[in-house]
């Protein structure tokens, strides 16, 4: 059975891309190839560029808080990465056909999480978003636990919320 037959509805998958660097790197290739395979099998794919989250900074694997990236640098990096992803998927879509059992190629979309994050106020976050996250699950994460136990400076609220 195809994925569409199993689910009986349209399926989507997404993958996030961190614009800390100015360009994609070889580590992104696996995720991009996986997205393309899903697309060729009729699954709608979404590449999410983290233009907003890069300005917070991923604290994973760090002993200290990451400095905030300048907004102009984040916008530039996000734009270049989105253009690279678009170019790559444009070339792929012109090459091989979808597998024989696929329902046709899925849709492809690139979004920057800044497009919806910039509209959220602090009240929206605290009142509408944060209520969906349980402290126990957040505190059980290795990245949080290790910083709380081992880090002399602990973990800032910004880093905790990022997790």
Secondary structure, 3 states (H helix, E strand, C coil): CCHHHHHCCCCEEEEEECCCCCCCCHHHHHHHHHHHHHHHCCCEEEEEECCCHHHCCCCCCCCCCCCCCCHHHHHHHHHHHHHHHHHHHHHHHCCCCCCCCCCCCCCEEEEECHHHHCCCCHHHHHHHHHHHCCHHHHHCCHHHHHHHHHCCCCCCHHHHHHC
